[in-house]
Amino acid sequence: MTDDLTCLVYLLAHDEASAGPYDRSRTELLVRAAALIDLALRGRLREVDGTVAVTGTEPTGDPVLDGVLRDAAGHGWRQLVRHHRRRTLTELEDRLAAAGHLTVRAPRAFSRTRRVTLRDRTAAAALRTRVSAVLHGDGPVREIPDVDAALLALAAAGRIRSIVSRRDQKELRPRIDACTGRLAALAPGLEQAVRALPTTMVAAQGGMGGG
C-alpha cells in the first residue's frame, strides 16, 4: 500500500464489517482534507490572504492529488474540503483497486454504496498501531513526523473510534490539539479547516452540498 496521506487515511477509516469506510460521508471529507494536507506538505498549496494558492504547474504523479490541485486556486480551505469530496473518494478507491490493494464490488440491491475489501488487512492493522502509538506516546509533539501528526489529527476529527476512543478524545485532548496545531505551520486556514471537520461532517450528513 502506498504511503500517500490520502491512502493512509483511507486505511485508517476502513472497516471490514462495513465492507468499506466506517462512515462513507465522513471518509469523503477526511480524504479531501488529507489530499490538501499532502499537497501543502509537498509545497504545491499555500495560503495567501486567507485563500489557497497553487505553486507550480507540473503534475504530482498521483491522479487523485492532481484532480484536487486543478480545483484549488482561489478558494478557502474549508470550501475545498467539501468540494468534489465524493468524486475524490471514488477516484482513490479506483486507484487502489487498479493497483491491486482493493477489491471493489457493485452495491447490493437498493443500495448505492459500493462494497470494498482490503486485500492486505495487516497493513491497516499496522497503521492503526502506528497512529495509536503517536496518540499514547509521551515524546515531544514537535518530533512526531508530519504525516503521523496529520493522521492523528484527522482520525480524531473524524471520530475514528478504532484509533481515538471517546475516552482518548477527552483525556488526551492536549496531545491531539498539539498535533492538529502542527498544521498551522503549513497554513493557518488548513488547521482551522481540520478543527472544523466535526461540524462539517454533521452538516454533510444533513445533506450539505459540494459533493
Phi and psi in degrees as a GROMACS rama.xvg file:
@    title "Ramachandran Plot"
@    xaxis  label "Phi"
@    yaxis  label "Psi"
@TYPE xy
-65.4755  156.452  THR-2
-95.2322  9.98569  ASP-3
-58.7337  143.097  ASP-4
-60.1455  -38.0608  LEU-5
-60.8685  -43.1466  THR-6
-67.1792  -39.2383  CYS-7
-65.7358  -42.295  LEU-8
-63.216  -39.5214  VAL-9
-62.1598  -41.1654  TYR-10
-60.4958  -44.4202  LEU-11
-61.1538  -36.5957  LEU-12
-83.2588  -11.5558  ALA-13
-71.7029  139.165  HIS-14
-132.849  114.666  ASP-15
-60.2324  -38.3027  GLU-16
-63.8111  -30.0016  ALA-17
-89.8433  -4.62032  SER-18
53.7642  47.036  ALA-19
156.236  -161.607  GLY-20
-60.144  150.659  PRO-21
-58.9291  -30.063  TYR-22
-155.149  108.883  ASP-23
-65.7561  -40.5943  ARG-24
-66.5051  -36.397  SER-25
-69.7687  -39.8749  ARG-26
-66.3964  -33.1672  THR-27
-55.1112  -45.2279  GLU-28
-71.7207  -37.7923  LEU-29
-63.8143  -41.5222  LEU-30
-66.3445  -41.1787  VAL-31
-62.6892  -44.406  ARG-32
-62.4673  -40.8303  ALA-33
-62.3273  -39.711  ALA-34
-63.2548  -41.1472  ALA-35
-65.8473  -42.171  LEU-36
-63.4451  -43.923  ILE-37
-58.0487  -46.4281  ASP-38
-65.7958  -35.9253  LEU-39
-67.5261  -40.1606  ALA-40
-63.6849  -32.2852  LEU-41
-78.6854  -6.99347  ARG-42
80.9309  14.0691  GLY-43
-90.258  -20.2591  ARG-44
-125.629  140.965  LEU-45
-145.084  171.631  ARG-46
-109.841  129.878  GLU-47
-129.604  113.512  VAL-48
52.6955  41.0836  ASP-49
85.7086  -4.61602  GLY-50
-117.598  164.735  THR-51
-88.9576  133.536  VAL-52
-119.762  143.856  ALA-53
-98.9257  135.533  VAL-54
-110.188  124.089  THR-55
83.9381  160.937  GLY-56
-120.819  -9.29551  THR-57
-73.1384  149.138  GLU-58
-67.843  155.534  PRO-59
-82.4556  -18.2348  THR-60
93.994  -5.76751  GLY-61
-117.844  112.459  ASP-62
-62.339  -28.8375  PRO-63
-67.0955  -48.394  VAL-64
-64.9781  -37.988  LEU-65
-62.7658  -36.484  ASP-66
-64.0238  -40.2819  GLY-67
-67.2168  -41.1948  VAL-68
-62.3855  -36.6886  LEU-69
-62.0728  -30.3627  ARG-70
-97.8135  -1.33772  ASP-71
-80.612  -38.4996  ALA-72
-59.2183  134.667  ALA-73
85.3015  -0.214285  GLY-74
-104.725  169.573  HIS-75
-88.4818  159.06  GLY-76
-62.3282  -44.4758  TRP-77
-64.5574  -37.2676  ARG-78
-63.3366  -41.0361  GLN-79
-69.2485  -30.1771  LEU-80
-62.0686  -38.046  VAL-81
-82.0157  -29.4058  ARG-82
-67.4963  127.49  HIS-83
53.147  32.233  HIS-84
-65.0489  -38.6696  ARG-85
-66.5083  -43.1683  ARG-86
-60.0279  -43.5305  ARG-87
-63.6278  -42.1021  THR-88
-65.0134  -43.1878  LEU-89
-62.61  -42.3367  THR-90
-63.5682  -38.0766  GLU-91
-64.9441  -45.2829  LEU-92
-62.7959  -40.556  GLU-93
-63.745  -40.2089  ASP-94
-63.4999  -44.8199  ARG-95
-67.2336  -35.5185  LEU-96
-66.5568  -42.1659  ALA-97
-63.6518  -30.3363  ALA-98
-84.6223  -1.70894  ALA-99
87.3338  11.7373  GLY-100
-89.8827  -21.9998  HIS-101
-129.609  153.695  LEU-102
-112.603  121.535  THR-103
-108.266  126.047  VAL-104
-116.23  156.372  ARG-105
-64.7323  152.972  ALA-106
-61.1007  153.011  PRO-107
-67.9589  165.967  ARG-108
-56.5732  140.606  ALA-109
66.0301  18.0044  PHE-110
-132.484  141.142  SER-111
-99.8794  1.94366  ARG-112
-92.0058  122.394  THR-113
-67.3903  152.385  ARG-114
-104.569  135.341  ARG-115
-130.697  136.044  VAL-116
-124.801  131.213  THR-117
-75.8318  136.155  LEU-118
-82.1861  -22.7813  ARG-119
-127.584  93.6341  ASP-120
-72.4775  -22.3496  ARG-121
-65.3823  -30.8593  THR-122
-64.8006  -41.0399  ALA-123
-66.293  -42.3062  ALA-124
-63.0211  -41.8901  ALA-125
-65.623  -37.2841  ALA-126
-68.3293  -40.901  LEU-127
-60.7965  -41.0087  ARG-128
-62.359  -41.1709  THR-129
-63.1527  -45.7044  ARG-130
-73.6014  -35.3701  VAL-131
-61.2517  -37.6363  SER-132
-64.556  -35.7918  ALA-133
-64.8202  -44.3339  VAL-134
-63.1312  -44.4925  LEU-135
-95.244  0.943576  HIS-136
-73.5685  167.04  GLY-137
-121.199  9.73295  ASP-138
-75.0481  163.258  GLY-139
-59.7489  135.065  PRO-140
-61.9386  -31.8849  VAL-141
-64.187  -18.9588  ARG-142
-93.0816  -5.37445  GLU-143
-72.5624  133.801  ILE-144
-55.5145  146.522  PRO-145
-53.0845  -45.334  ASP-146
-64.5197  -41.8924  VAL-147
-67.1319  -39.3191  ASP-148
-62.9262  -41.0808  ALA-149
-66.44  -39.9209  ALA-150
-61.2392  -43.0346  LEU-151
-65.4986  -43.3324  LEU-152
-59.0396  -42.6814  ALA-153
-71.7748  -40.2795  LEU-154
-62.0717  -39.6985  ALA-155
-69.4157  -44.7062  ALA-156
-64.374  -34.9092  ALA-157
-86.1026  0.801787  GLY-158
55.6527  45.8802  ARG-159
-80.8549  97.8873  ILE-160
-71.1775  -17.746  ARG-161
-70.234  -14.9658  SER-162
-109.718  -50.6702  ILE-163
-121.277  102.887  VAL-164
-72.7331  168.961  SER-165
-59.744  -38.5773  ARG-166
-65.5787  -43.2459  ARG-167
-60.1566  -41.48  ASP-168
-57.7577  -33.5343  GLN-169
-88.1031  -50.3561  LYS-170
-76.7177  -28.8459  GLU-171
-107.779  21.9533  LEU-172
-55.3919  -41.1744  ARG-173
-59.4541  -38.7003  PRO-174
-71.223  -40.1313  ARG-175
-62.1749  -45.1757  ILE-176
-62.0832  -38.8935  ASP-177
-66.3536  -39.5742  ALA-178
-66.7046  -41.4865  CYS-179
-63.8749  -37.6584  THR-180
-62.6491  -22.7692  GLY-181
-60.4817  -25.7768  ARG-182
-67.9477  -22.151  LEU-183
-62.8894  -25.5681  ALA-184
-67.1705  -26.1309  ALA-185
-81.7602  -46.893  LEU-186
-170.944  125.072  ALA-187
-56.003  -39.9262  PRO-188
-67.1691  -28.702  GLY-189
-68.9172  -43.9999  LEU-190
-58.0049  -45.9962  GLU-191
-62.7876  -36.9801  GLN-192
-65.1572  -38.9337  ALA-193
-69.4986  -40.6764  VAL-194
-63.3108  -29.5479  ARG-195
-85.2764  -2.8939  ALA-196
-55.7954  -41.6029  LEU-197
-55.9469  -42.7197  PRO-198
-67.7834  -41.8226  THR-199
-61.1455  -38.5208  THR-200
-67.8027  -39.0569  MET-201
-62.3493  -43.9441  VAL-202
-63.8524  -38.8435  ALA-203
-63.8942  -40.6344  ALA-204
-71.1906  -16.1885  GLN-205
-91.4165  6.70524  GLY-206
100.67  20.2184  GLY-207
-59.814  143.467  MET-208
-75.2385  -179.172  GLY-209
105.311  7.22561  GLY-210
